[in-house]
Amino acid sequence: MDISRIRQQIGTLSKERQRLEKELLAVRQSMVKGSLYERYLRCGNAKADCRCRRGEKHGPFYYMSVLENGKMAHKYVGTTTNTPLAKGLLRYKTFQERMRRMRKLDEDLATLWERYREGLIQPRG
Protein backbone atom coordinates (compact mmCIF):
# COMPACT_ATOMS: atom_id res chain seq x y z
CA MET A 1 0.00 0.00 0.00
CA ASP A 2 1.37 3.40 -0.89
CA ILE A 3 2.19 6.12 1.65
CA SER A 4 -0.57 8.50 0.57
CA ARG A 5 -3.22 5.80 1.08
CA ILE A 6 -1.86 5.04 4.55
CA ARG A 7 -1.90 8.76 5.46
CA GLN A 8 -5.49 8.98 4.26
CA GLN A 9 -6.51 6.01 6.42
CA ILE A 10 -4.72 7.48 9.46
CA GLY A 11 -6.63 10.73 8.96
CA THR A 12 -9.98 8.96 8.65
CA LEU A 13 -9.45 6.80 11.75
CA SER A 14 -8.12 9.77 13.74
CA LYS A 15 -11.25 11.76 12.98
CA GLU A 16 -13.45 8.87 14.07
CA ARG A 17 -11.45 8.55 17.30
CA GLN A 18 -11.82 12.27 18.00
CA ARG A 19 -15.58 12.00 17.42
CA LEU A 20 -15.80 9.10 19.88
CA GLU A 21 -13.78 11.04 22.47
CA LYS A 22 -16.20 13.96 22.20
CA GLU A 23 -19.20 11.64 22.56
CA LEU A 24 -17.70 9.97 25.63
CA LEU A 25 -16.80 13.30 27.24
CA ALA A 26 -20.32 14.58 26.57
CA VAL A 27 -21.85 11.93 28.84
CA ARG A 28 -23.02 13.80 31.93
CA GLN A 29 -25.70 11.53 33.35
CA SER A 30 -24.90 8.66 35.66
CA MET A 31 -24.62 5.11 34.41
CA VAL A 32 -25.44 1.80 36.05
CA LYS A 33 -22.93 -0.99 35.60
CA GLY A 34 -24.71 -4.09 34.37
CA SER A 35 -26.62 -5.49 31.42
CA LEU A 36 -30.26 -4.96 30.55
CA TYR A 37 -32.21 -7.80 29.01
CA GLU A 38 -35.84 -8.65 28.38
CA ARG A 39 -37.80 -11.75 29.23
CA TYR A 40 -41.20 -13.09 28.24
CA LEU A 41 -42.83 -15.25 30.88
CA ARG A 42 -45.74 -17.54 31.59
CA CYS A 43 -47.76 -16.43 34.59
CA GLY A 44 -49.10 -19.84 35.56
CA ASN A 45 -52.64 -18.50 35.54
CA ALA A 46 -55.16 -21.32 35.34
CA LYS A 47 -57.80 -19.24 33.57
CA ALA A 48 -58.75 -20.65 30.18
CA ASP A 49 -58.68 -17.23 28.51
CA CYS A 50 -55.14 -16.32 29.66
CA ARG A 51 -52.82 -15.81 26.73
CA CYS A 52 -50.28 -18.15 28.38
CA ARG A 53 -52.69 -20.99 27.73
CA ARG A 54 -52.58 -20.13 24.02
CA GLY A 55 -48.77 -20.18 23.99
CA GLU A 56 -48.35 -16.39 24.13
CA LYS A 57 -46.06 -15.25 26.91
CA HIS A 58 -46.44 -12.05 28.92
CA GLY A 59 -43.87 -9.30 28.53
CA PRO A 60 -41.49 -7.93 27.86
CA PHE A 61 -40.23 -7.65 31.43
CA TYR A 62 -36.83 -6.01 31.83
CA TYR A 63 -34.13 -7.35 34.11
CA MET A 64 -30.56 -6.41 34.82
CA SER A 65 -27.67 -8.75 35.32
CA VAL A 66 -24.72 -7.62 37.39
CA LEU A 67 -21.72 -9.30 38.94
CA GLU A 68 -21.98 -9.13 42.76
CA ASN A 69 -19.40 -10.81 44.99
CA GLY A 70 -18.19 -12.94 42.09
CA LYS A 71 -21.68 -14.21 41.25
CA MET A 72 -24.14 -13.12 38.59
CA ALA A 73 -27.22 -11.50 40.09
CA HIS A 74 -30.44 -10.76 38.22
CA LYS A 75 -32.79 -8.01 39.33
CA TYR A 76 -36.17 -6.92 38.04
CA VAL A 77 -36.14 -3.48 36.37
CA GLY A 78 -39.72 -3.09 35.16
CA THR A 79 -41.93 -3.31 32.11
CA THR A 80 -40.37 -0.38 30.27
CA THR A 81 -36.92 0.94 29.42
CA ASN A 82 -38.12 4.42 30.41
CA THR A 83 -37.09 4.07 34.07
CA PRO A 84 -34.00 5.78 35.51
CA LEU A 85 -32.42 2.38 36.19
CA ALA A 86 -33.00 1.13 32.63
CA LYS A 87 -31.70 4.39 31.15
CA GLY A 88 -28.58 4.16 33.32
CA LEU A 89 -27.97 0.59 32.13
CA LEU A 90 -28.42 1.61 28.49
CA ARG A 91 -26.02 4.56 28.92
CA TYR A 92 -23.45 2.14 30.37
CA LYS A 93 -23.87 -0.22 27.41
CA THR A 94 -23.45 2.63 24.90
CA PHE A 95 -20.39 3.93 26.76
CA GLN A 96 -18.80 0.46 26.78
CA GLU A 97 -19.47 -0.02 23.06
CA ARG A 98 -17.78 3.30 22.27
CA MET A 99 -14.81 2.41 24.46
CA ARG A 100 -14.43 -0.93 22.63
CA ARG A 101 -14.51 0.87 19.28
CA MET A 102 -11.92 3.37 20.47
CA ARG A 103 -9.57 0.57 21.60
CA LYS A 104 -9.94 -1.07 18.17
CA LEU A 105 -9.19 2.24 16.48
CA ASP A 106 -6.06 2.61 18.63
CA GLU A 107 -4.86 -0.82 17.50
CA ASP A 108 -5.58 -0.04 13.85
CA LEU A 109 -3.88 3.35 14.09
CA ALA A 110 -0.77 1.83 15.68
CA THR A 111 -0.54 -0.67 12.81
CA LEU A 112 -0.95 2.07 10.21
CA TRP A 113 1.68 4.26 11.87
CA GLU A 114 4.11 1.31 11.77
CA ARG A 115 3.37 0.78 8.08
CA TYR A 116 3.76 4.50 7.43
CA ARG A 117 7.15 4.53 9.15
CA GLU A 118 8.30 1.46 7.24
CA GLY A 119 7.20 3.05 3.98
CA LEU A 120 9.37 6.09 4.65
CA ILE A 121 12.55 4.17 5.39
CA GLN A 122 15.00 4.39 2.52
CA PRO A 123 17.01 1.33 1.59
CA ARG A 124 20.70 1.53 2.52
CA GLY A 125 23.20 1.82 -0.17
N, C-alpha and C positions, 0 to 999 in steps of 0.2 A: 504494500500500500504506500502511496506517495505521501510526502510530508504535508502537502497542502490539505489532503483529505484527512489526515490525522489531526491537524490543527483545527479543521472544521468540526470534527467530532468532539474534540476537547471543548471547543466553544459551546457547542450544543448541550453537552452534558453538564458543563459548568453553569449554564443558564438554568437548566432544570434543577440543579442542586441549590442554586440561589433562591429559586422559587419555593422549593421545599423548606428551606431555612426560614423564609418569610412566613410561610404558612404555619410552621411549628411555633415560631415566636409570637404569632398572632393569637395563639390559644391563651385565653384569659380565664376561662371557666374551669372549675375543678373536674377532675376525672376520677373514675372509680376503677381500680385495678381488678380485672376479671373478664369473663366472657359472657356475652348475652346469647341465649338461645331460646328457641320456641318449642313448645310441646303441644301435642293434641292428645287428649285423654278421654277415656271412657269413665263415666261417672258412677257406674254400677247401679243406676236407677232401674228399678224393676218395672216401671211403667211401660206399657206396650207402645205408647206413642213417643217415647224418648228416642231421639235420633241415634243414640248409641245402639239401640236395638236394631236399627237399620244399617249399622256399619259406619255411620258418620260419627266421628269423634268431636268432642267439644274443644274449642280453642280458637286461636292460639293463646296459650298461657306462656308468659315469659319468665325465664329463670336465669340466674347467674351462676356461673361456676367460678370458684376461686380456691386457690391453694391456701389452706390454713393448717399450720403445724404439720406440714409435710403431707397432708391428706386433702383430697379434692372434696370441697363442700359445695352443695347446691342449695340455692336459696330462691324462694319465690319472689318475683319482681312485680308482677301484675298482668293485666290483660291488654296493656298498651305499652308502646315504647315512648309514650309522652310523659313519663314520670321522671323526676329528677335523677333517680337511680339509673334508669335505663339510658337516659341521655348521657350521664357520666360514663357509663360502660361503653356506649357508642363512641364518645369522644376519645376514650382510651384506645379503642380498637383503631380508629382513624389515625391517632398519633403514632401508634405502633407500626401501622402499615407504612406511614411516611418515613419513619425512622429506618425500617427495613429497606425501603427504596433508596434512601440516602446512603446507607452502607454499601448497597450494590453499586451505586454511582461512584462512590469513593474507590471501590475495587476496580471498576472499569476505567476510571480516570487514571489511576496509578499505572495500569497496564498501558494505556495510551501514552502517558508521559514517558514510560520506558521505551516504547516503540519510537516515539518522537526523538528522544535522545539518541537512540541507536541509528536512526535515519540521518542524523546530523554528523555522526562520526565519520571522518574521512579516513580512507585506507592509508596505511603507512607506506611510505616509499616514494 
